Amino acid sequence: MWYFLKYIRHYLVSNSRHGTHSPFVYALADEAIYNKSFQSNHQVQYPEGFNPKYKALLNKILSYWKIDRLSDDLEDLNAQAIWIKDIQQYEPETLLKAIRAGKMLIIDQPHKKKHFKPWQALWQQKEVIVSIDLFSFGILLHRNGQRKEHFLLR
C-alpha cells in the first residue's frame, strides 16, 4: 500500500517535459522519453539476465545518450553506466567514487521502502549534479557546467 501511495504522489508532483528547466533533461524528455516515435540504431549491451519491466524506457534513454554498455559491476571499466539493483549493498562512498569517475548510475526501484533513504541521501551529495527520478528507476550523474538539480519525471 505504501508503495502505491508513493507512486500516486510521484505522479502528482512530477513534471512532464514542460516543467523541466534544464535544457539537458528537457531534451532527453522531449526527444526520447515522451517521444513515442523515437528510434535509434544504437545497441546497448545489458548485464546477463537484465529484464526489468522498464527496460524499453531505459533502452530509449541509454540509446539517446549513446551509452554502449550497462553493467552491474562497479569495477567494469568499459561500462559508461552501472545498474544498481540493491543500493543497500554498497557503501555510499563507493557509489560516489563511480560518479566522480564519470559513470552514470541507474538505481533500481528507488522508492521501495528499503531503498528510499539511501537513494535520497545519494542524490543530495555534491558529486551528483543531475538526478532524474522516474519512479521505477533513478539516474544519477555528474555533469560539468550544470547546476545541481533533482528532476521528477513521469
C-alpha atoms as one frame of an Amber mdcrd trajectory, in Angstrom:
protein
   0.000   0.000   0.000   2.834   2.403   0.929   4.481   1.850  -2.462   1.216
   2.536  -4.315   0.690   5.785  -2.376   4.260   6.824  -3.198   3.501   6.173
  -6.875   0.414   8.378  -6.798   2.351  11.135  -5.024   5.171  10.868  -7.559
   2.711  11.171 -10.421   1.071  14.248  -8.897   4.285  16.148  -8.106   6.432
  15.048 -11.046   6.827  17.054 -14.217   6.373  16.339 -17.841   8.991  17.804
 -20.138   7.313  21.217 -19.828   8.085  21.526 -16.129  11.755  20.794 -16.691
  14.049  23.822 -16.662  17.281  22.118 -17.676  17.906  22.032 -21.446  19.824
  18.765 -20.937  16.944  16.960 -19.206  14.262  18.690 -21.287  15.888  17.387
 -24.481  16.031  13.865 -23.028  12.365  14.000 -22.044  11.191  15.594 -25.283
  13.268  13.616 -27.759  13.395  10.191 -26.088  11.194   9.608 -23.034   7.931
  11.160 -24.272   8.595  10.701 -27.976   6.668   7.574 -28.952   8.318   7.536
 -32.388  11.898   7.685 -31.041  14.007   5.202 -32.965  17.690   4.509 -32.563
  20.026   2.074 -34.237  22.286   2.350 -31.214  22.766  -1.006 -29.481  23.119
  -1.195 -25.718  24.750  -4.191 -24.076  22.988  -5.224 -20.845  24.048  -7.478
 -17.977  23.062 -11.113 -18.310  19.506 -11.678 -17.124  18.637  -7.964 -17.178
  14.927  -7.706 -17.904  13.066  -5.254 -15.640   9.664  -4.004 -16.750  11.177
  -0.603 -17.577  13.839  -1.963 -19.965  12.225  -0.379 -23.052  12.260   3.088
 -21.465  15.797   2.643 -20.174  16.894   1.496 -23.622  15.491   4.703 -25.133
  17.394   6.805 -22.584  20.704   4.960 -22.965  20.363   4.947 -26.754  19.620
   8.676 -26.770  22.792   9.329 -24.775  24.679   6.789 -26.955  25.702   4.679
 -23.992  27.056   1.356 -25.256  27.119  -0.710 -22.105  25.128  -1.012 -18.900
  26.922  -3.161 -16.368  26.007  -4.423 -12.927  29.677  -4.356 -11.889  31.073
  -1.131 -10.422  34.572  -2.262 -11.408  33.702  -2.621 -15.105  35.982  -0.062
 -16.753  34.264  -0.388 -20.152  30.782   0.456 -18.900  29.564   4.030 -19.058
  26.552   3.224 -16.900  26.135   0.963 -13.886  22.883  -0.704 -12.856  22.453
  -0.857  -9.084  19.804  -3.443  -8.220  20.168  -3.126  -4.437  21.520   0.242
  -3.353  21.938  -1.031   0.213  24.668  -3.488  -0.739  27.083  -0.615  -1.453
  28.721   1.950   0.744  27.691   5.454  -0.359  31.345   6.421  -0.888  31.790
   3.531  -3.342  28.878   4.795  -5.428  30.097   8.392  -5.246  33.537   7.257
  -6.400  31.938   5.752  -9.515  30.078   9.005 -10.178  33.301  11.010  -9.762
  34.901   8.641 -12.300  32.252   9.667 -14.841  29.897   6.708 -14.515  26.141
   7.105 -14.671  24.294   5.124 -12.007  20.894   3.594 -12.694  19.210   2.807
  -9.366  16.536   0.098  -9.498  13.306   0.758  -7.594  14.476   3.787  -5.568
  11.050   4.190  -3.942  10.968   0.762  -2.340  10.987   1.200   1.395  14.499
  -0.197   1.954  15.975   1.779  -0.972  14.383   5.192  -0.485  16.582   6.678
   2.262  19.874   5.583   0.629  18.594   6.877  -2.745  17.603  10.205  -1.233
  20.906  10.581   0.626  22.859   9.773  -2.524  21.214  12.268  -4.867  21.738
  15.004  -2.289  25.538  14.586  -2.369  27.572  17.328  -4.074  29.069  14.859
  -6.579  25.628  14.167  -8.026  24.794  17.123 -10.253  21.849  15.610 -12.129
  19.402  13.175 -10.590  16.364  12.002 -12.505  13.640  10.159 -10.646  11.403
   8.141 -12.991   9.879   6.242 -10.046  10.721   2.743 -11.343  14.364   3.730
 -11.590  16.557   6.708 -10.901  19.541   8.130 -12.765  22.492   9.779 -11.040
  25.363  11.513 -12.787  27.904  14.284 -12.585  27.651  16.840 -15.367  30.073
  19.730 -15.571  28.615  23.111 -16.395  25.186  22.442 -14.961  23.828  23.492
 -11.616  22.766  20.753  -9.224  19.151  19.697  -9.783  16.840  16.819  -8.937
  14.172  16.037 -11.539  10.969  14.070 -11.060   9.664  12.866 -14.396   6.534
  10.869 -15.162
